[in-house]
Amino acid sequence: MQPAIHIKKTIDFNKGFRSLLEVMKLVAVSQYHILEKKLKHFEKLEDLMPEFFQSIDLNKIDHPFIHPGSRPMGVLAVTSDAGLLGGINMQVVSKAVELVNENKGRLIVVGDRGNIYAATMGMPCISFPGVQDDRRLAQAYEMRDFLIQKILSGEIGALKVVYPRAISFVVHRVDVANILPFAKARKDAAPDVPPEPVYVEKDLILESTPKDVVEYLVYLILGQRLYEIFGMSRLCEQAARFTHLEESCQKIQEMNQKLYLQYFRRRHEIIDANMRELFSARSLYAK
């Protein structure tokens, strides 16, 4: 049995460690609200695109952005390089690996921790550095250029992005965004996929061919969509960290409650032993 002094030191250490976690929770809350204010959504652009694509017949356009054919699916997993996230990175990689196995696709991972998890699962992947707030836009455009090059070269066809998303500060989940083929792309990560746009013949004057117009618009939309997804993953990182820290604080509190019981029990045992020894000594002295 541990001495009472050791139990008391453990209790004091846990109290100090819990205070540190409380400070880290406040930092996570602050970072979450800062990132939430900086997060931009390009809803107007997404609302206009379906209307435009209804004015041209996509079935007549032979382009990998519209018709990927039998090319392998590309699955992009967005993970974080930070710790204390409660296993959210593992959930993202597990979902991405599941999609790769189901569709015989190819895995692309953002984040060193995601790369490590993919390696432990025996899944080869192409890795990129984790998302950084000051380089988020540049990283989104770099990823867009890389993906477009892979699609146009025929190495991948359809494209899905697996990423963590914060529904609220305390609720987060792993979402899958269907990016390409564009005609089936979702505006958000809702579970149901809307039908392809219905072609409505209109009189349009196009300076470029419909194929070039589609390629340029998808080029723009893909960059903005990746920028949003990178931002939402960073936002979810702070929410997941807060949740994990809150759970850790509760576990420390429960641990300390048990230690307090052990400490007082040990103290009472020592007091009882001292009283018995004192009583025995006085009895011997009286005799």
C-alpha positions as CSV (number, residue, x, y, z in Angstrom):
1,M,0.0,0.0,0.0
2,Q,1.3,3.5,-0.9
3,P,2.2,5.7,2.0
4,A,-0.1,8.6,2.7
5,I,2.5,11.2,1.7
6,H,2.9,9.7,-1.8
7,I,-0.9,9.7,-2.3
8,K,-1.0,13.4,-1.2
9,K,1.8,14.2,-3.7
10,T,-0.1,12.5,-6.5
11,I,-3.3,14.4,-5.6
12,D,-1.4,17.8,-5.6
13,F,0.2,16.9,-9.0
14,N,-3.2,16.0,-10.5
15,K,-4.7,19.3,-9.2
16,G,-1.9,21.3,-10.9
17,F,-2.1,19.3,-14.1
18,R,-5.9,19.8,-14.2
19,S,-5.4,23.5,-13.8
20,L,-3.0,23.4,-16.8
21,L,-5.7,21.6,-18.9
22,E,-8.2,24.2,-17.9
23,V,-6.0,26.9,-19.3
24,M,-5.5,24.8,-22.5
25,K,-9.3,24.5,-22.8
26,L,-9.7,28.3,-22.7
27,V,-7.0,28.6,-25.4
28,A,-8.9,26.1,-27.5
29,V,-12.2,28.1,-27.0
30,S,-10.4,31.3,-28.0
31,Q,-8.8,29.8,-31.1
32,Y,-12.1,28.3,-32.1
33,H,-14.0,31.6,-32.1
34,I,-11.1,33.4,-33.9
35,L,-11.0,30.8,-36.7
36,E,-14.8,30.8,-36.9
37,K,-14.8,34.5,-37.7
38,K,-12.1,34.1,-40.3
39,L,-13.9,31.2,-42.0
40,K,-15.3,32.2,-45.4
41,H,-18.0,30.4,-47.4
42,F,-18.5,31.0,-51.1
43,E,-22.2,30.3,-51.1
44,K,-23.1,32.8,-53.8
45,L,-20.7,31.1,-56.2
46,E,-22.1,27.6,-55.4
47,D,-25.6,28.9,-55.9
48,L,-24.9,30.3,-59.3
49,M,-23.0,27.2,-60.7
50,P,-26.1,24.9,-61.0
51,E,-28.0,27.6,-62.9
52,F,-25.1,28.0,-65.3
53,F,-24.6,24.3,-65.9
54,Q,-28.3,23.9,-66.6
55,S,-27.8,26.1,-69.6
56,I,-25.3,23.7,-71.3
57,D,-25.6,20.0,-72.1
58,L,-23.0,18.3,-70.0
59,N,-23.6,15.0,-71.7
60,K,-22.0,16.4,-74.9
61,I,-18.8,17.4,-73.1
62,D,-16.1,14.8,-72.9
63,H,-14.0,15.9,-70.0
64,P,-12.7,14.0,-66.9
65,F,-14.2,16.6,-64.6
66,I,-17.6,15.5,-65.9
67,H,-17.1,11.9,-66.9
68,P,-14.3,10.3,-65.0
69,G,-14.8,6.9,-66.7
70,S,-13.1,3.9,-65.1
71,R,-10.2,5.7,-63.7
72,P,-9.3,5.1,-60.0
73,M,-11.0,7.2,-57.4
74,G,-8.8,9.7,-55.5
75,V,-9.5,10.0,-51.8
76,L,-8.1,13.0,-50.0
77,A,-7.9,12.7,-46.2
78,V,-7.4,16.0,-44.3
79,T,-5.8,15.4,-40.9
80,S,-4.0,17.5,-38.3
81,D,-0.4,17.6,-37.1
82,A,-1.6,18.7,-33.6
83,G,-2.1,16.4,-30.7
84,L,-4.8,16.1,-28.0
85,L,-7.6,15.6,-30.5
86,G,-9.1,12.5,-29.1
87,G,-8.6,10.2,-32.1
88,I,-10.3,12.4,-34.7
89,N,-7.3,11.8,-37.1
90,M,-7.7,8.1,-36.8
91,Q,-11.4,8.3,-37.7
92,V,-10.6,10.4,-40.8
93,V,-7.9,8.0,-42.0
94,S,-10.0,4.9,-41.3
95,K,-12.9,6.3,-43.3
96,A,-10.6,7.3,-46.2
97,V,-9.0,3.8,-46.2
98,E,-12.4,2.3,-46.3
99,L,-13.4,4.4,-49.3
100,V,-10.1,3.5,-51.0
101,N,-10.6,-0.2,-50.5
102,E,-14.3,-0.1,-51.7
103,N,-13.4,1.8,-54.9
104,K,-9.9,0.6,-55.5
105,G,-8.8,4.2,-55.3
106,R,-5.7,6.1,-54.3
107,L,-5.1,7.8,-51.0
108,I,-3.8,11.3,-50.6
109,V,-3.2,12.5,-47.0
110,V,-2.8,16.0,-45.6
111,G,-1.0,15.9,-42.3
112,D,2.0,13.9,-40.8
113,R,-0.2,12.1,-38.3
114,G,-2.5,10.9,-41.0
115,N,0.4,9.7,-42.9
116,I,1.6,7.7,-39.9
117,Y,-1.9,6.2,-39.4
118,A,-2.1,5.2,-43.1
119,A,1.3,3.5,-42.8
120,T,0.3,1.5,-39.8
121,M,-2.7,0.3,-41.8
122,G,-0.5,-0.7,-44.6
123,M,-2.1,1.7,-47.0
124,P,0.3,3.5,-49.4
125,C,-0.4,7.2,-49.9
126,I,0.9,10.5,-51.1
127,S,1.4,12.8,-48.2
128,F,1.4,16.6,-47.8
129,P,2.1,18.8,-44.8
130,G,-0.6,19.7,-42.3
131,V,-2.8,22.8,-42.8
132,Q,-1.4,26.0,-41.4
133,D,-3.6,29.0,-40.7
134,D,-1.2,31.5,-42.3
135,R,-0.7,29.3,-45.5
136,R,-4.2,27.8,-45.8
137,L,-5.1,29.6,-49.0
138,A,-1.7,28.8,-50.6
139,Q,-2.0,25.1,-49.5
140,A,-5.5,24.9,-50.9
141,Y,-4.3,26.1,-54.3
142,E,-1.3,23.9,-54.3
143,M,-3.5,20.9,-53.6
144,R,-5.9,22.0,-56.3
145,D,-3.1,22.2,-58.9
146,F,-1.8,18.8,-57.8
147,L,-5.2,17.1,-58.0
148,I,-6.1,18.7,-61.4
149,Q,-2.8,17.5,-62.8
150,K,-3.5,14.0,-61.6
151,I,-7.0,14.1,-63.0
152,L,-6.1,15.5,-66.4
153,S,-3.2,12.9,-66.7
154,G,-5.7,10.1,-66.1
155,E,-4.2,8.9,-62.8
156,I,-7.4,9.4,-60.9
157,G,-11.0,10.1,-61.9
158,A,-13.6,10.8,-59.2
159,L,-12.5,12.7,-56.1
160,K,-13.8,12.5,-52.5
161,V,-12.5,14.5,-49.6
162,V,-12.7,13.1,-46.0
163,Y,-12.3,15.7,-43.3
164,P,-13.4,16.5,-39.8
165,R,-16.2,19.0,-39.4
166,A,-17.4,20.9,-36.4
167,I,-21.2,21.0,-36.3
168,S,-21.0,23.1,-33.1
169,F,-18.4,23.7,-30.5
170,V,-19.1,20.4,-28.7
171,V,-20.3,18.3,-31.7
172,H,-18.1,17.2,-34.5
173,R,-18.0,14.4,-37.0
174,V,-16.1,13.0,-40.0
175,D,-17.7,14.1,-43.3
176,V,-17.1,13.0,-46.9
177,A,-17.4,15.6,-49.7
178,N,-18.0,14.4,-53.2
179,I,-16.0,16.9,-55.3
180,L,-15.8,15.3,-58.7
181,P,-17.3,14.4,-61.1
182,F,-18.6,17.9,-60.9
183,A,-22.2,17.2,-62.1
184,K,-22.6,15.0,-59.0
185,A,-20.7,17.2,-56.6
186,R,-22.6,18.2,-53.4
187,K,-22.8,21.8,-52.3
188,D,-22.2,20.6,-48.7
189,A,-21.7,17.3,-46.9
190,A,-25.3,16.3,-46.6
191,P,-25.8,12.6,-46.7
192,D,-27.9,12.6,-49.9
193,V,-26.5,13.5,-53.3
194,P,-28.7,15.7,-55.4
195,P,-29.4,14.7,-59.0
196,E,-27.5,15.9,-61.9
197,P,-28.5,19.4,-63.3
198,V,-31.3,19.2,-65.8
199,Y,-30.2,20.7,-69.2
200,V,-32.4,23.6,-70.3
201,E,-31.6,24.9,-73.7
202,K,-30.8,28.7,-73.7
203,D,-29.2,31.1,-76.2
204,L,-25.7,31.6,-75.0
205,I,-22.8,33.4,-76.5
206,L,-19.6,31.6,-75.4
207,E,-16.2,33.0,-76.3
208,S,-14.6,29.7,-75.4
209,T,-15.8,26.2,-75.9
210,P,-18.1,24.7,-73.3
211,K,-15.3,22.2,-72.4
212,D,-12.9,25.0,-71.6
213,V,-15.5,26.9,-69.7
214,V,-16.3,23.9,-67.5
215,E,-12.6,23.2,-66.9
216,Y,-12.0,26.8,-65.8
217,L,-15.0,27.0,-63.5
218,V,-14.2,23.7,-61.9
219,Y,-10.6,25.0,-61.5
220,L,-12.0,28.0,-59.5
221,I,-14.6,26.0,-57.5
222,L,-12.1,23.3,-56.5
223,G,-9.7,25.8,-55.1
224,Q,-12.4,27.6,-53.1
225,R,-13.9,24.3,-51.9
226,L,-10.5,23.0,-50.7
227,Y,-9.9,26.3,-48.9
228,E,-13.3,26.0,-47.1
229,I,-12.6,22.3,-46.2
230,F,-9.1,23.2,-44.8
231,G,-10.7,25.9,-42.7
232,M,-13.4,23.7,-41.4
233,S,-10.9,21.0,-40.5
234,R,-8.9,23.5,-38.5
235,L,-12.0,24.7,-36.8
236,C,-12.9,21.1,-35.9
237,E,-9.4,20.6,-34.5
238,Q,-10.0,23.2,-31.8
239,A,-13.4,21.8,-31.0
240,A,-12.0,18.2,-30.8
241,R,-9.2,19.5,-28.6
242,F,-11.6,21.1,-26.2
243,T,-13.7,18.0,-26.0
244,H,-10.7,15.8,-25.3
245,L,-9.3,18.2,-22.7
246,E,-12.8,18.3,-21.0
247,E,-12.9,14.5,-20.9
248,S,-9.3,14.4,-19.5
249,C,-10.3,16.9,-16.7
250,Q,-13.2,14.8,-15.7
251,K,-11.0,11.7,-15.6
252,I,-8.5,13.5,-13.4
253,Q,-11.3,14.7,-11.1
254,E,-12.6,11.1,-10.8
255,M,-9.1,9.8,-10.1
256,N,-8.5,12.4,-7.4
257,Q,-11.8,11.5,-5.7
258,K,-10.6,7.9,-5.4
259,L,-7.2,9.1,-4.2
260,Y,-8.8,11.3,-1.6
261,L,-10.7,8.2,-0.2
262,Q,-7.4,6.2,-0.2
263,Y,-5.6,9.1,1.5
264,F,-8.1,9.6,4.3
265,R,-8.4,5.8,4.8
266,R,-4.6,5.6,5.1
267,R,-4.6,8.6,7.4
268,H,-7.2,7.0,9.6
269,E,-5.2,3.7,9.7
270,I,-2.1,5.6,10.8
271,I,-4.1,7.5,13.5
272,D,-5.7,4.3,14.7
273,A,-2.3,2.6,14.9
274,N,-0.8,5.5,16.8
275,M,-3.7,5.5,19.2
276,R,-3.3,1.8,19.8
277,E,0.4,2.1,20.4
278,L,-0.1,5.1,22.7
279,F,-2.8,3.2,24.7
280,S,-0.6,0.1,25.0
281,A,2.4,2.2,26.1
282,R,0.3,3.9,28.8
283,S,-1.1,0.6,29.9
284,L,2.4,-0.8,30.3
285,Y,3.6,2.3,32.1
286,A,0.6,2.1,34.5
287,K,1.4,-1.5,35.4
